[in-house]
Amino acid sequence: MAEASSAPVAQAPLNTATPSTSTEDGSGQPPFRYFRPPQGGIERKDLPDSYFQPSTTDLKRAQASLSARTLALNNAPLKTQAMREAEEKTKRARWPTTTIRIKFSDRSQLEKTFPSTDKIKSVYAFVRNSLREDVKPIKFVLYQTPPKREFKVSDPNVRELTLAGLQLAPSSVLLLSFFDESLNQTDVPAPLDPSILAAAEDLPKPPNFDLEEKSTGEGSAAPAGRTLSGQPAPEAPPAEKKVPKWFKMGTST
């Protein structure tokens, strides 16, 4: 069972005012945005087997990413406090703000932008103040998955770090779990203040990269055997070796 934030609401230095949609905060950003749950089911379509076959570029990128993560994990214990502080300073300069989306069990999302120097307790305070009055006393915990990583205010390794130090900058999605399981059901609407529910908007549609790639390819196509400049096309390189099925299945998980 997930654990809640460290202190009861009465002891936390929270602003009890309900979030407002009419003004902006000091950063020039709207105080929050609330996205209603996606409407309808997720469109699914059968894709040809070739769609899942990684190219040489895909494999090189995956290997480079894996190597970078491995190197970072191996070097982490060797970093001094000064090195870690220098890295966080660089992150703050690059990402002065951090956008956090809180995802409720009904798939609706509450979004706010914080200074990257804020700590996780600022996010807890914002969420707490956004709840209905009857739900505010109920404890909850914020976490990420996969793998599951809980951000407990009671954890000194969490509460002492900034949002940048927690690797949440420049943007992250956190899931919310109440101690009252009845509020965690997928058919239960997010227990937010009515003023927030009234400001609900649809989630922006994600870009369709397949269509973009197709349109780019069609717009720059050249006649067979010729380059775009009209010169004879160079001899095509040997066909790329087909990736074994067992490898492809492993990379798709």
Secondary structure, DSSP 8 states (H G I E B T S, - for coil): -----SS-GGGS----S---SSS--TTSS-S-EEE----S--------GGGG---HHHHHHHHHHHHHHHHHHHHGGG--HHHHHHHHHHHHHH-SEEEEEEE-TTS-EEEEEEETT-BHHHHHHHHHHHB-TTTTTS-EEEEETTTTEEE-TT-HHHHTSBTTTTT--SEEEEEEEESSGGGG-TTS---B-HHHHTT-B-------HHHHHHHHHHHT---TTB-TTSSB------------HHHHHHHT-
